[in-house]
């Protein structure tokens, strides 16, 4: 665990990079899910067996949900680290 401000600043930088990657992963994952849903619809409309396609849609949905949860955790960690790295001085009256 980082103990020094410089360590926390580096940790914050790494988390911010992870957040960017997470945003990209969520966007691409959403596109993959929509593409698979379109394929599933086409298979259904064409009278094909859709069991595997349906399982894949479910798996993609579940993965995307977990990625979204992880994204929130990264955001929360960044918010915490920002308070440590850039503390707000108390207001003096």
VEXTIDO-514114 format. One record per residue (C-alpha): x, y, z. Coordinates in steps of 0.2 Angstrom, whole numbers, padded with zeros to 4 digits, always signed. Example, Ala and Ser with C-alpha at 12.3 -4.5 7.8 and 13.67 -1.06 7.14 Angstrom:
+0062-0022+0039
+0068-0005+0036
//
This chain:
+0000+0000+0000
+0007+0017-0004
+0011+0028+0011
+0019+0044+0003
+0010+0057-0007
+0021+0053-0022
+0016+0035-0021
-0003+0040-0020
-0001+0052-0035
+0007+0038-0045
-0007+0026-0040
-0020+0040-0045
-0012+0041-0062
-0012+0022-0064
-0031+0022-0059
-0035+0036-0071
-0027+0025-0085
-0037+0010-0080
-0053+0021-0080
-0049+0026-0098
-0046+0008-0103
-0062+0003-0094
-0072+0016-0104
-0065+0009-0120
-0069-0009-0114
-0087-0004-0110
-0090+0004-0126
-0083-0010-0136
-0092-0023-0125
-0108-0014-0128
-0105-0014-0147
-0101-0033-0146
-0117-0036-0136
-0128-0026-0149
-0120-0035-0163
-0124-0052-0156
-0142-0047-0152
-0143-0042-0170
-0137-0059-0175
-0149-0068-0163
-0163-0058-0170
-0158-0063-0188
-0157-0081-0183
-0174-0081-0174
-0182-0072-0190
-0173-0085-0201
-0180-0100-0191
-0163-0106-0185
-0159-0114-0168
-0154-0100-0157
-0149-0108-0141
-0130-0105-0142
-0133-0087-0148
-0145-0084-0134
-0132-0091-0121
-0119-0079-0129
-0130-0064-0127
-0133-0069-0109
-0114-0071-0106
-0110-0054-0114
-0123-0046-0104
-0117-0053-0088
-0099-0048-0093
-0104-0031-0097
-0113-0029-0080
-0097-0035-0071
-0086-0023-0081
-0098-0009-0076
-0097-0013-0058
-0078-0013-0060
-0079+0004-0068
-0088+0011-0053
-0075+0004-0042
-0061+0012-0051
-0071+0029-0051
-0073+0027-0032
-0055+0023-0030
-0050+0039-0040
-0062+0050-0030
-0054+0044-0014
-0036+0046-0021
-0040+0063-0026
-0044+0068-0008
-0028+0061-0002
-0017+0068-0016
-0026+0085-0017
-0033+0088+0000
-0044+0103+0002
-0038+0114+0016
-0050+0118+0030
-0059+0135+0028
-0053+0147+0042
-0065+0160+0048
//
